[in-house]
Amino acid sequence: MLIFIVGSPASGKTSIVSRCKDYGGLQSIKVGDIMLKDARRSGYSGDRDGLRKMQLQEMLELQRRALRKLSRLRGDYLIDTHLSVEADGRFVSGLPESSLGDLKKASCIIYVDAPTEEIMSRRVLDRSRVREKESRLMIETQRGVNLSALSYISWHLGIPFYLIENRNGMLDASVKKVKAIIDEFVG
């Protein structure tokens, strides 16, 4: 079983995944970490945030291999990833249609979001990542692209999606909601 937790950068999805790992016997994995490990074997020396700025074909090949690895996982996982990857106005699908056939073990997609102002603030304050200061318009465009992809992928795979609003100071409540969703599938 694969449960995808997705959302815009700084929506709080990784914080939620880190608080839910091992819940219900689920392990957690970040698609970006799989891609980074693979890229480093090929000589890439940058960080995970730099992957999205690679040459398009190079990035797509890393993504394809990472998603194929997900399809071969044994056990139940929370998958931390993005529905779209944006760099300098270029949007790339985080779960391209060509990979969906490999993801038949997917049970649901949980979309984590927060108000635009909170996402903007989190991105500025996050010193652990290399994040651009993006405009309100770009963050809202990312959200629109993500929600469009979410609908398509959910219907294509025949699985439900859930929306979690992860407001500042409400991480515990968001984690509780995600755990309740997990319980629907493992309980």
C-alpha positions, -999 to +999 in steps of 0.1 A: +000+000+000+012+035-009-003+066+007+009+098-010+013+130+009+017+159-014+015+197-014+033+228-023+068+235-009+064+247+028+028+234+031+040+212+060+038+178+043+073+167+054+066+178+090+034+157+089+051+127+074+079+128+100+052+128+127+033+099+111+061+076+101+057+042+116+021+049+124-001+020+114+031+001+104+038+025+076+074+034+066+081+068+050+101+077+020+107+110+000+108+107-037+133+136-038+157+116-016+155+087-040+163+110-069+191+127-051+208+094-042+205+083-078+219+117-091+248+115-068+258+081-082+260+099-115+283+126-102+257+153-092+271+174-063+242+197-056+214+195-030+179+181-034+165+216-041+188+219-071+173+188-088+144+207-101+168+231-120+186+203-138+183+198-175+147+186-182+155+152-196+180+145-169+155+154-142+127+134-159+150+103-161+158+105-124+121+109-116+111+079-138+137+057-120+125+069-086+089+062-093+097+028-107+115+021-074+083+030-056+064+005-076+087-023-064+086-014-027+075-042-004+053-032+025+033-001+033+046+034+028+038+071+032+053+087+001+063+124+005+064+140-029+051+168-051+024+168-077+043+194-097+078+207-096+084+243-105+116+261-114+118+295-129+082+292-143+088+257-157+063+232-143+069+194-145+045+168-133+056+151-100+036+120-109+035+119-147+009+099-165+035+076-178+043+065-142+007+060-130+006+024-143+035+016-119+016+030-089-013+006-087-005+000-050-016+036-043-045+038-018-051+075-016-035+109-020-035+134+009-030+170-002-016+193+024-021+231+020-020+263+040-030+299+033-007+316+008+006+341+034+017+313+057+034+294+029+052+326+019+063+332+055+075+295+060+096+297+028+113+328+040+120+314+075+131+279+064+169+280+066+172+242+061+163+245+024+172+266-006+139+283-014+132+312-037+112+341-025+081+337-046+052+360-052+016+354-042+008+348-078+034+320-082+023+302-050-014+304-061-004+292-096+015+263-080-016+255-060-039+256-090-015+233-110-013+209-080-051+207-075-056+200-113-030+173-111-045+159-079-080+156-095-066+139-126-043+114-108-070+105-083-096+097-110-070+080-132-060+057-104-095+053-090-084+064-055-098+091-031-080+123-023-082+142+009-075+179+017-057+189+049-054+225+058-021+228+078-023+263+094+005+277+115+003+264+150-020+236+140+004+208+131-009+185+159-044+188+145-032+182+109-013+151+121-044+138+138-064+142+106-038+123+086-036+095+111-074+092+109-071+088+071-043+062+075-067+043+099-092+040+070-067+020+050-048+000+077-073-002+104 
